[in-house]
Amino acid sequence: MELYEVLKTRRSIRKFTQEKISDELLAKLVDVARYAPAAANVQPLKYAVVRGEMTKDIFPLTRWAKLLGERGTPQPGEEPTAYIFVMTDTKNSYNKEADASLAIENIVLAAWYEGIGSCILGSIDKPKIARLINMPQGYEINYAIALGYPAQESLAEEEQNGVAYYMDDEGVVHVPKRKLCDVMYFADEQ
Ligand SMILES: Cc1cc2nc3c(=O)[nH]c(=O)nc-3n(C[C@H](O)[C@H](O)[C@H](O)COP(=O)(O)O)c2cc1C
């Protein structure tokens, strides 16, 4: 896949096959996160990777696509096979939201390039997860990234009537994106 195709076709995936992602590939995804920009190059992030049995303890602590209702949550046999938790050093960070977001984007795009679906999860039980994953002292969890080989199709479409995403009768998710002409202008041509 070429770069622009990766950027445009990555969608949040919320149903996964149960094929495992290799440890090498999971490490490769975190490896590219290290190269993301970081305010003042402080690099305050660490990554906890969960795969195998512990994913079963994590899943009940995650919340999925409100807009899709019950069908948005992975059903038994569709759960993520891995998670990456992005954590920030609370005492050594200039802009934790931006740093974490940029690292996450590297991960989800590299994952998609490798054929792996992902969903960024902000709606998670952070205190319980922090205990489960043995979070290092002085860190906090920013977001989780749920990962797995996709068992769902999700398509971006030009916005027509609002930006609410939905699932059709075939289970395909449709994600409206605002049109380029609505989000961009050349400021020197006004
Ligand atoms: C900061 C952030 C937090 C998110 N949290 C959740 C979440 O808790 N549960 C979920 O199902 N999706 C979550 N998402 C995924 C968004 O719903 C999704 O990115 C959005 O609907 C656009 O769809 P797309 O990723 O397919 O382009 C989150 C996305 C971002 C950027």
The ligand as an SDF file (V2000), in Angstrom:
LIG
                    3D

 31 33  0  0  0  0  0  0  0  0999 V2000
   -8.8900   10.2750   21.2430 C   0  0  0  0  0  0  0  0  0  0  0  0
   -9.7900    9.1970   20.6780 C   0  0  0  0  0  0  0  0  0  0  0  0
  -10.5070    8.4060   21.5710 C   0  0  0  0  0  0  0  0  0  0  0  0
  -11.3380    7.3920   21.0690 C   0  0  0  0  0  0  0  0  0  0  0  0
  -11.9970    6.5780   21.9520 N   0  0  0  0  0  0  0  0  0  0  0  0
  -12.7910    5.5840   21.4750 C   0  0  0  0  0  0  0  0  0  0  0  0
  -13.4420    4.6850   22.3900 C   0  0  0  0  0  0  0  0  0  0  0  0
  -13.3000    4.7900   23.6010 O   0  0  0  0  0  0  0  0  0  0  0  0
  -14.2040    3.6830   21.8620 N   0  0  0  0  0  0  0  0  0  0  0  0
  -14.3480    3.5180   20.5010 C   0  0  0  0  0  0  0  0  0  0  0  0
  -15.0450    2.5830   20.0820 O   0  0  0  0  0  0  0  0  0  0  0  0
  -13.7480    4.3590   19.6120 N   0  0  0  0  0  0  0  0  0  0  0  0
  -12.9660    5.3770   20.0570 C   0  0  0  0  0  0  0  0  0  0  0  0
  -12.3110    6.2070   19.1840 N   0  0  0  0  0  0  0  0  0  0  0  0
  -12.4380    5.9870   17.7220 C   0  0  0  0  0  0  0  0  0  0  0  0
  -13.3250    7.0560   17.0670 C   0  0  0  0  0  0  0  0  0  0  0  0
  -14.6790    6.7740   17.3260 O   0  0  0  0  0  0  0  0  0  0  0  0
  -13.0520    7.0520   15.5450 C   0  0  0  0  0  0  0  0  0  0  0  0
  -11.7150    7.4490   15.3180 O   0  0  0  0  0  0  0  0  0  0  0  0
  -13.9730    7.9960   14.7750 C   0  0  0  0  0  0  0  0  0  0  0  0
  -15.3110    7.5180   14.8210 O   0  0  0  0  0  0  0  0  0  0  0  0
  -13.5690    8.1330   13.2980 C   0  0  0  0  0  0  0  0  0  0  0  0
  -13.5390    6.8750   12.6670 O   0  0  0  0  0  0  0  0  0  0  0  0
  -12.2360    6.3330   11.9470 P   0  0  0  0  0  0  0  0  0  0  0  0
  -11.1740    6.1350   13.0100 O   0  0  0  0  0  0  0  0  0  0  0  0
  -12.6760    5.0380   11.3410 O   0  0  0  0  0  0  0  0  0  0  0  0
  -11.8170    7.3340   10.9300 O   0  0  0  0  0  0  0  0  0  0  0  0
  -11.4700    7.2080   19.6510 C   0  0  0  0  0  0  0  0  0  0  0  0
  -10.7220    8.0230   18.7910 C   0  0  0  0  0  0  0  0  0  0  0  0
   -9.8800    8.9990   19.2860 C   0  0  0  0  0  0  0  0  0  0  0  0
   -9.0800    9.8300   18.3280 C   0  0  0  0  0  0  0  0  0  0  0  0
  1  2  1  0
  2  3  1  0
  2 30  2  0
  3  4  2  0
  4  5  1  0
  4 28  1  0
  5  6  2  0
  6  7  1  0
  6 13  1  0
  7  8  2  0
  7  9  1  0
  9 10  1  0
 10 11  2  0
 10 12  1  0
 12 13  2  0
 13 14  1  0
 14 15  1  0
 14 28  1  0
 15 16  1  0
 16 17  1  0
 16 18  1  0
 18 19  1  0
 18 20  1  0
 20 21  1  0
 20 22  1  0
 22 23  1  0
 23 24  1  0
 24 25  2  0
 24 26  1  0
 24 27  1  0
 28 29  2  0
 29 30  1  0
 30 31  1  0
M  END
$$$$
